[in-house]
């Protein structure tokens, strides 16, 4: 995978949308913020559509 999703934790509101939609990619960290623990858990198009595009505060970005 050329790109990896990155959660800007200072902007994350812990809504859980990304985790609910893609539990193979995202999880809550020890502070209750979302994190990408397995970027290979879904393809880029699915991550874009089911996490990045749906994040209410746009805190998930692509890290090149």
DSSP file (Angstrom, degrees, kcal/mol; ACC not computed):
  #  RESIDUE AA STRUCTURE BP1 BP2  ACC     N-H-->O    O-->H-N    N-H-->O    O-->H-N    TCO  KAPPA ALPHA  PHI   PSI    X-CA   Y-CA   Z-CA
    1    1 A X              0   0    0      0, 0.0    38,-0.0     0, 0.0    39,-0.0   0.000 360.0 360.0 360.0 127.9    0.0    0.0    0.0
    2    2 A X        +     0   0    0      1,-0.0     2,-0.3     2,-0.0     0, 0.0   0.827 360.0  41.8 -76.8 -33.0    1.5    3.3   -1.0
    3    3 A X        -     0   0    0     36,-0.1     2,-0.4    59,-0.0    61,-0.2  -0.852  66.0-158.8-118.5 153.0   -0.6    5.4    1.4
    4    4 A X  E     -A   63   0A   0     59,-2.4    59,-3.2    -2,-0.3     2,-0.2  -0.992  25.1-116.7-128.9 135.4   -1.5    4.8    5.0
    5    5 A X  E     -A   62   0A   0     -2,-0.4     2,-0.4    57,-0.2    57,-0.2  -0.510  30.7-163.8 -71.3 139.4   -4.4    6.4    6.8
    6    6 A X  E     -A   61   0A   0     55,-3.1    55,-2.7    -2,-0.2     2,-0.6  -0.990  10.4-144.5-126.8 129.7   -3.4    8.6    9.7
    7    7 A X  E     -A   60   0A   0     -2,-0.4     2,-1.4    53,-0.2    53,-0.2  -0.834  12.0-140.1 -94.8 123.6   -5.7    9.8   12.5
    8    8 A X    >>  -     0   0    0     51,-3.4     3,-2.1    -2,-0.6     4,-1.0  -0.698  20.9-166.0 -80.7  95.1   -5.0   13.3   13.7
    9    9 A X  T 34 S+     0   0    0     -2,-1.4    -1,-0.2     1,-0.3     3,-0.1   0.759  80.0  62.9 -61.9 -29.2   -5.6   12.4   17.4
   10   10 A X  T 34 S+     0   0    0      1,-0.2    -1,-0.3    -3,-0.1    -2,-0.1   0.680 112.3  38.7 -70.0 -14.8   -5.8   16.0   18.6
   11   11 A X  T <4 S+     0   0    0     -3,-2.1    -2,-0.2    48,-0.1    -1,-0.2   0.573  89.4 111.3-106.6 -14.7   -8.8   16.4   16.4
   12   12 A X     <  -     0   0    0     -4,-1.0    -5,-0.0    47,-0.1    -3,-0.0  -0.391  46.4-167.0 -65.6 133.3  -10.5   13.0   16.9
   13   13 A X        -     0   0    0     -2,-0.1    -1,-0.1    20,-0.0    20,-0.1   0.254  40.3-118.0-104.5  10.3  -13.8   13.2   18.9
   14   14 A X        +     0   0    0      1,-0.1    -2,-0.1    20,-0.0    19,-0.0   0.826  62.4 148.3  60.8  36.0  -13.9    9.4   19.5
   15   15 A X        -     0   0    0      1,-0.1    -1,-0.1    19,-0.0    18,-0.0   0.806  48.4-140.4 -72.3 -28.2  -17.2    9.0   17.6
   16   16 A X     >  +     0   0    0     11,-0.1     4,-2.9     3,-0.0     5,-0.2   0.527  60.8 128.3  84.5   6.5  -16.2    5.5   16.5
   17   17 A X  H  > S+     0   0    0      1,-0.2     4,-2.4     2,-0.2     5,-0.3   0.942  76.8  46.2 -60.7 -47.1  -17.5    5.7   12.9
   18   18 A X  H  > S+     0   0    0      1,-0.2     4,-2.5     2,-0.2     8,-0.3   0.895 115.2  47.3 -62.9 -39.3  -14.2    4.5   11.4
   19   19 A X  H  4 S+     0   0    0      2,-0.2    -2,-0.2     1,-0.2    -1,-0.2   0.908 112.5  48.8 -69.2 -42.6  -13.9    1.7   13.9
   20   20 A X  H  < S+     0   0    0     -4,-2.9     3,-0.3     1,-0.2    -2,-0.2   0.876 118.9  39.2 -63.8 -38.2  -17.5    0.6   13.4
   21   21 A X  H  < S+     0   0    0     -4,-2.4    -2,-0.2    -5,-0.2    -1,-0.2   0.835 132.7  21.0 -82.1 -34.1  -17.2    0.6    9.7
   22   22 A X    >X  +     0   0    0     -4,-2.5     4,-2.6    -5,-0.3     3,-2.0  -0.534  62.5 160.3-136.5  68.5  -13.6   -0.9    9.4
   23   23 A X  T 34 S+     0   0    0     -3,-0.3    -1,-0.1     1,-0.3    -4,-0.1   0.685  76.4  64.0 -66.4 -15.8  -12.7   -2.7   12.6
   24   24 A X  T 34 S+     0   0    0     17,-0.1    -1,-0.3     1,-0.1    17,-0.2   0.585 116.2  28.9 -79.6  -9.1   -9.9   -4.6   10.8
   25   25 A X  T <4 S+     0   0    0     -3,-2.0    12,-2.3     1,-0.2    13,-1.6   0.739 119.9  42.3-115.0 -43.9   -8.2   -1.2   10.2
   26   26 A X  E  <  +B   36   0B   0     -4,-2.6     2,-0.3    -8,-0.3    -1,-0.2  -0.764  53.5 161.1-114.3 154.3   -9.1    1.1   13.1
   27   27 A X  E     -B   35   0B   0      8,-1.9     8,-2.3    -2,-0.3     2,-0.3  -0.950  43.5 -90.5-154.6 168.7   -9.4    0.7   16.9
   28   28 A X  E     -B   34   0B   0     -2,-0.3     6,-0.2     6,-0.2     2,-0.1  -0.696  39.6-140.2 -83.5 139.2   -9.4    2.9   20.0
   29   29 A X    >   -     0   0    0      4,-3.3     3,-1.8    -2,-0.3    -1,-0.1  -0.192  40.2 -81.4 -84.4-173.4   -6.1    3.6   21.6
   30   30 A X  T 3  S+     0   0    0      1,-0.3    -1,-0.1     2,-0.1    -2,-0.0   0.647 131.3  52.5 -66.2 -14.7   -5.5    3.7   25.3
   31   31 A X  T 3  S-     0   0    0      2,-0.2    -1,-0.3     3,-0.0     3,-0.1   0.276 120.5-104.3-104.5   8.9   -6.7    7.3   25.4
   32   32 A X  S <  S+     0   0    0     -3,-1.8     2,-0.3     1,-0.3    -2,-0.1   0.648  80.8 126.9  78.8  15.4  -10.0    6.6   23.6
   33   33 A X        -     0   0    0      1,-0.1    -4,-3.3   -20,-0.1    -1,-0.3  -0.783  65.0-103.5-103.3 149.8   -8.9    8.1   20.3
   34   34 A X  E     -B   28   0B   0     -2,-0.3     2,-0.3    -6,-0.2    -6,-0.2  -0.367  40.6-179.7 -68.3 147.8   -9.1    6.3   17.0
   35   35 A X  E     -B   27   0B   0     -8,-2.3    -8,-1.9   -29,-0.1     2,-0.8  -0.991  31.8-121.1-146.0 151.1   -5.9    4.8   15.5
   36   36 A X  E     +B   26   0B   0     -2,-0.3   -10,-0.2   -10,-0.2     3,-0.2  -0.833  36.5 164.9 -90.3 112.7   -5.0    2.9   12.4
   37   37 A X  S    S+     0   0    0    -12,-2.3     2,-0.2    -2,-0.8   -11,-0.2   0.652  72.1  25.8-103.7 -18.6   -3.5   -0.3   13.5
   38   38 A X    >   +     0   0    0    -13,-1.6     3,-2.2     1,-0.1    -1,-0.2  -0.668  56.0 178.4-145.8  88.1   -3.6   -2.3   10.3
   39   39 A X  G >  S+     0   0    0      1,-0.3     3,-0.6    -2,-0.2     8,-0.1   0.667  85.3  62.0 -64.5 -14.4   -3.7   -0.3    7.0
   40   40 A X  G 3  S+     0   0    0      1,-0.2    -1,-0.3   -16,-0.1   -15,-0.1   0.418  76.6  92.5 -88.1   1.5   -3.7   -3.5    5.1
   41   41 A X  G <  S+     0   0    0     -3,-2.2     2,-0.3   -17,-0.2    -1,-0.2   0.620 100.2   8.4 -72.2 -12.8   -7.1   -4.4    6.7
   42   42 A X  S <  S-     0   0    0     -3,-0.6    -1,-0.1    -4,-0.2     2,-0.1  -0.971  87.3 -95.7-157.7 161.1   -9.0   -2.9    3.7
   43   43 A X     >  -     0   0    0     -2,-0.3     4,-2.3     1,-0.1     3,-0.3  -0.365  41.5-103.4 -80.3 166.4   -8.1   -1.4    0.4
   44   44 A X  H  > S+     0   0    0      1,-0.2     4,-2.6     2,-0.2     5,-0.2   0.865 119.3  53.6 -58.1 -40.7   -7.6    2.3   -0.2
   45   45 A X  H  > S+     0   0    0      1,-0.2     4,-2.5     2,-0.2    -1,-0.2   0.897 110.7  46.7 -63.5 -40.1  -11.0    2.9   -1.8
   46   46 A X  H  > S+     0   0    0     -3,-0.3     4,-2.9     2,-0.2     5,-0.3   0.904 112.1  49.8 -69.5 -41.2  -12.8    1.2    1.1
   47   47 A X  H  X>S+     0   0    0     -4,-2.3     5,-2.1     2,-0.2     4,-1.4   0.913 113.1  48.1 -62.2 -42.3  -10.8    3.2    3.7
   48   48 A X  I  <>S+     0   0    0     -4,-2.6     5,-3.0    -5,-0.2     6,-0.3   0.952 119.0  37.7 -61.6 -50.1  -11.6    6.4    1.8
   49   49 A X  I  <5S+     0   0    0     -4,-2.5    -2,-0.2     1,-0.2    -1,-0.2   0.853 124.6  36.2 -73.6 -36.6  -15.4    5.7    1.5
   50   50 A X  I  <5S+     0   0    0     -4,-2.9   -29,-0.2    -5,-0.2    -1,-0.2   0.500 134.4  11.1-102.6  -5.0  -16.1    4.1    4.9
   51   51 A X  I  X5S+     0   0    0     -4,-1.4     4,-1.2    -5,-0.3     3,-0.2   0.537 125.3  42.0-132.5 -62.9  -13.8    6.1    7.2
   52   52 A X  I >4<S+     0   0    0     -5,-2.1     3,-0.6     1,-0.2     8,-0.2   0.935 118.7  44.3 -60.8 -49.4  -12.2    9.2    5.7
   53   53 A X  T 34<S+     0   0    0     -5,-3.0    -1,-0.2    -6,-0.3    -4,-0.1   0.753 117.9  45.8 -68.1 -24.0  -15.3   10.5    3.8
   54   54 A X  T 34 S+     0   0    0     -6,-0.3     2,-0.3    -3,-0.2    -1,-0.2   0.535  78.1 116.5 -98.2  -8.2  -17.5    9.8    6.8
   55   55 A X    X<  -     0   0    0     -4,-1.2     3,-1.1    -3,-0.6     5,-0.1  -0.471  58.5-148.3 -64.9 120.7  -15.4   11.2    9.6
   56   56 A X  T 3  S+     0   0    0     -2,-0.3    -1,-0.2     1,-0.3    -4,-0.0   0.700  96.5  35.4 -68.0 -18.1  -17.5   14.1   11.0
   57   57 A X  T 3  S-     0   0    0      0, 0.0    -1,-0.3     0, 0.0    -2,-0.1   0.284 103.9-125.3-116.3   8.5  -14.4   16.2   11.9
   58   58 A X    <   +     0   0    0     -3,-1.1    -2,-0.1    -6,-0.1   -46,-0.1   0.876  60.7 143.4  51.5  46.0  -12.2   15.1    8.9
   59   59 A X        +     0   0    0    -48,-0.1   -51,-3.4    -7,-0.0     2,-0.6   0.405  43.4  85.4 -96.9   3.0   -9.4   14.0   11.2
   60   60 A X  E     +A    7   0A   0    -53,-0.2     2,-0.3    -8,-0.2   -53,-0.2  -0.922  56.8 166.0-106.2 124.1   -8.3   11.0    9.1
   61   61 A X  E     -A    6   0A   0    -55,-2.7   -55,-3.1    -2,-0.6     2,-0.5  -0.784  39.4 -98.0-128.0 170.7   -5.9   11.8    6.3
   62   62 A X  E     -A    5   0A   0     -2,-0.3     2,-0.6   -57,-0.2   -57,-0.2  -0.816  27.9-155.3 -92.5 129.5   -3.6    9.9    3.9
   63   63 A X  E      A    4   0A   0    -59,-3.2   -59,-2.4    -2,-0.5     0, 0.0  -0.925 360.0 360.0-102.1 122.8    0.0    9.7    4.9
   64   64 A X              0   0    0     -2,-0.6    -1,-0.1   -61,-0.2   -59,-0.1   0.465 360.0 360.0 -78.7 360.0    2.2    9.2    1.9
